[in-house]
């Protein structure tokens, strides 16, 4: 389960989606995606076509068939540069 404070409707939706992916059970994911769902890599990657709900779930089934555990970590990035005095 993802651990963050989901106190807005948007964060609650993100948490439900993250929990569904992390559970490794696509039965948890399917109800969260609309029938018109499309997955599109941005920027476009030729090897990753635009996916419908069905093709996206099928792609994840292939990934999940070889994964036994999924861990998500949130990193806090610092600035990439420092201004001179």
C-alpha positions in Angstrom: 0.0 0.0 0.0 1.2 3.5 -0.8 1.7 5.6 2.3 0.9 9.3 1.9 -1.8 11.6 3.1 -4.6 11.6 0.5 -6.7 14.4 1.8 -8.0 15.8 -1.5 -10.2 14.0 -4.1 -7.4 14.2 -6.6 -4.8 12.6 -4.2 -7.4 10.0 -3.2 -7.7 9.0 -6.8 -3.9 8.9 -7.3 -3.6 6.8 -4.1 -6.2 4.3 -5.3 -4.5 4.0 -8.7 -1.0 3.6 -7.1 -2.3 1.0 -4.6 -3.9 -0.9 -7.5 -0.7 -1.1 -9.5 1.4 -2.0 -6.4 -1.0 -4.8 -5.3 0.2 -6.7 -8.4 -3.5 -7.7 -8.9 -5.0 -6.3 -12.1 -8.5 -7.0 -10.8 -7.8 -3.9 -8.6 -6.8 -1.8 -11.5 -9.5 -2.5 -14.1 -12.4 -0.8 -12.2 -10.3 2.4 -11.9 -9.8 2.9 -15.6 -12.6 4.3 -17.7 -13.8 2.3 -20.8 -12.2 5.1 -22.9 -8.9 4.9 -21.1 -5.8 5.5 -23.2 -2.1 5.2 -22.2 0.2 7.4 -24.2 3.9 7.9 -23.5 4.9 11.5 -23.5 7.2 12.3 -25.2 6.2 9.7 -27.7 8.3 6.6 -27.8 8.0 4.5 -31.0 8.4 1.2 -29.1 5.5 2.1 -26.8 2.3 2.6 -28.8 -0.8 4.3 -27.6 -2.7 1.7 -25.5 -6.4 1.1 -24.9 -7.6 0.0 -21.5 -7.5 -3.6 -22.7 -4.0 -3.5 -24.3 -2.6 -1.6 -21.2 -3.9 -4.2 -18.8 -2.6 -7.0 -21.1 0.9 -5.3 -21.1 0.9 -5.1 -17.3 -0.2 -8.8 -17.1 3.0 -9.7 -18.9 5.1 -7.6 -16.6 3.3 -8.9 -13.5 3.8 -12.5 -14.6 7.5 -12.1 -13.8 7.3 -9.7 -10.8 6.7 -11.0 -7.3 7.1 -7.7 -5.5 6.9 -4.0 -6.4 8.4 -1.3 -4.3 7.8 2.4 -4.8 10.0 5.1 -3.3 9.5 8.8 -3.3 12.7 10.8 -3.8 13.1 14.4 -2.9 15.4 16.0 -5.4 17.5 19.0 -4.6 18.4 21.8 -7.0 20.7 20.8 -9.9 22.7 24.0 -9.6 23.8 26.6 -7.1 23.8 30.3 -7.8 27.1 32.1 -7.3 27.3 34.7 -4.5 
